[in-house]
Amino acid sequence: MATNTELREMSDEQLEATAKEAAETLFRLRFQSQSERLNTPSEMKKNRRLIARIKTIQTERRIAAENASATA
């Protein structure tokens, strides 16, 4: 699990790949939770929060880029 500092150091492409991987893992966990018992139910919560952190960082970067282009 990546920390906020590690996520902020990643490039946009790396963040996108990490988000995609976390979403796929979350999908598999949801599917597994419906068909059988999960060994670690907390993994679903961890993946949801990871996706939220990544989206927050992406939004912060997008807003910063818009502000930089508006002032230039």
ABEGO torsion letter per residue (X at the ends): XBBAAAAAABBAAAAAAAAAAAAAAAAAAAAAAAABBBABAAAAAAAAAAAAAAAAAAAAAAAAAAAAAAAX
